[in-house]
Amino acid sequence: MYREIKELIISSLELEDITADEIGDEETLFGEGLGLDSIDALELGVALQKKYGVKIDSQKNDLTDHFANVKALADFIHNLQMQGKSA
């Protein structure tokens, strides 16, 4: 799932200068890491919902933790799928 998420980040955000292999599983996605911003977070959230059939509540306080890196995103999506709930 990590590679799928990396490829989704690249395609949904149109990051042409990076490959999935260049994104570390625990590399910070926002700020000094990959350099994503809040607009990117919204676009990525929509792409994740479409690809994995989950509902992400943008009002939840812990979303920044779930979007911290690829590993956290994979765990978050996996848990949502297992629970069949929205977060």
N, C-alpha and C positions, 0 to 999 in steps of 0.2 A: 504494500500500500504506500510505502514511503516514496517509491519512484513515481507512482501514479500521481501523488500529491505534488511532487516536484514538477512533473510535466504539466500538471494542471495550473500551477503557479505561473510557469513560463508561458503557456498558451493563453490563459485567460487575461494575463496582464501584459501580454505581448512583449516579453523580455527577450529580445533578439540576441543580446550579447552574452548569454549565459546558457549553460547546458545543465541538465538534471544532475550530472556527475559533479558539477561544481558547487552544488548546494549541499551543505552538510546537514545531516539529520537533526543536529542540535544547534545549527547556526541560527542566530537571532534573525528573524524575518524583517523586523521593523527597526528604524533608527540606524545605528551604526553597522548592523549586520548586513542583510540583503538590501536595506534602504527603502523598504516599502513604506507607504504612508496610509492615512485613514481612507482615502479614496480607494487605494489598492485593497484594503481590508474589506471594504464593501463589495467590490467586484469579486474578490476571492471567495467571500462568504456566499454570494449568489452562485458562483461556479461549483462550490462544494455541495450546496443544497441540490443543484441539478444533477450532478454526477452521482452522488451517493444517496439521494432520496431522503435526506434528513431536513429537519426544520431547525434553523439557528435563530434564537431570539436575540436580536442586537441590543436589547436593553439589559441583558444579564451582566452583572458586574465582573464575573470571572472570565469573560471572553478573551481579555488580553492575555491571560495565562494560556488559554487553549490555542491562541494564534501566535504563541511565542516562537515556535519552531515547527519543523516538519514532524518530528516525533510527537510533540504535544497535539498537533492537529490530527495525526493518525490515531492516537489514543482517544481523542475526543470523538471523532467520527465513528470509530469502532464501538465505543460505549453507547453512542446515540443509536446505532444500528442494533446493538444487542438489546437495548432497553425498549426500542420502538417508541421512544418519546422524543420530544423536542427539548432543546435547552436554550 
